[in-house]
Amino acid sequence: MTSIKSKLTASMYAMMSISFWGVSFVSTKAVLGKLDPYSLLVIRFGIGALFLLLLLLLQRKRLLVSIKYVPHLMVLGILGVFVHQLLQATALLTIDASSAGWLISLSPIFTVILSILFLHEKMSFIRAAGMVLAITGVLLVTTAKNGQSFHVIMNIGFLLMILSTLNWAVYSVLLKSLKIPYPPIVVTFYLSFCGLILTTPFLIRNRGWESLSLLTKSEWAHLLFLGVFVSGIAYWYWAKALEVLEASKVSMFLYLEPVATLIAAVLLLQEKVYLLSVAGGIIIIIGVIIVNGQLVPMLFSFFKKKRL
């Protein structure tokens, strides 16, 4: 049986991952003005893979893995690293960082949908209502900026961001279910290395290295943060959390990611805060909590504490 201490430690790992990922939208947005998405990802994955390799060498971890698990690592690397990060980086070309942060909180809903389709979980009226509420929140977030109307939802950036949340749900479920018998840091290294290999041909095609000289010290700091803390530590800690907690439980921490994104976007990018967007974000989070069956236990716990 998993101890309370282990669960708390795993929760801290998930919290740190979410914090880094929340800020990652801001750092990515800050650098995309100078670098195309592929060039950004190559440098990011390169820094992340190098950082993790140094940690592995310092910890004297064994790097060799069985050929049996190479396909597993390739699938996870393609979905969770290459496709996921490319979708998000491309989406941020046309939407602001705070909107991206709110939309990523839809991921737990897709986890539930996958569970219904493939694990034969039941769809209740309450879950359906939660999904409708969350979708309503998405409509508010995507139409809030400048009071634009429904056609904003068809903005390719919003569609790509929503697609990335579905992709992340698939990745988290696979990472948990495949049960690769190696330390999380080893798995994370190979995933980051896979992302580096997959994106390098695009860097060569676009001659992305020519843009590196245009980067300021501040933009290089964003790149280092993305490589070390986002591509390295955050993925590593997420895998460590999934070792202890269920995938659906870990996905609950995604509720907090929009908050980190919003704070960082306001402080670092001076993005404006739209009340309608914030309201939509809160509605998304409430809807997701309902879908995952967490609202009643949360309220029960709250009122129980009040009576005590």
TAUR-V144373 format. One record per helix or strand of 2 or more residues. SS is the DSSP state (alpha for helix, beta for strand). FROM is the first residue (numbers start at 0). LEN is the number of residues. Records with the same first field share a line. If there is no record, write none. Layout:
BEGIN
SS->FROM-LEN, FROM-LEN
END
This chain:
BEGIN
alpha->3-28, 36-23, 66-25, 96-8, 106-12, 124-23, 149-5, 155-23, 183-23, 207-7, 216-28, 246-23, 274-17, 294-13
END
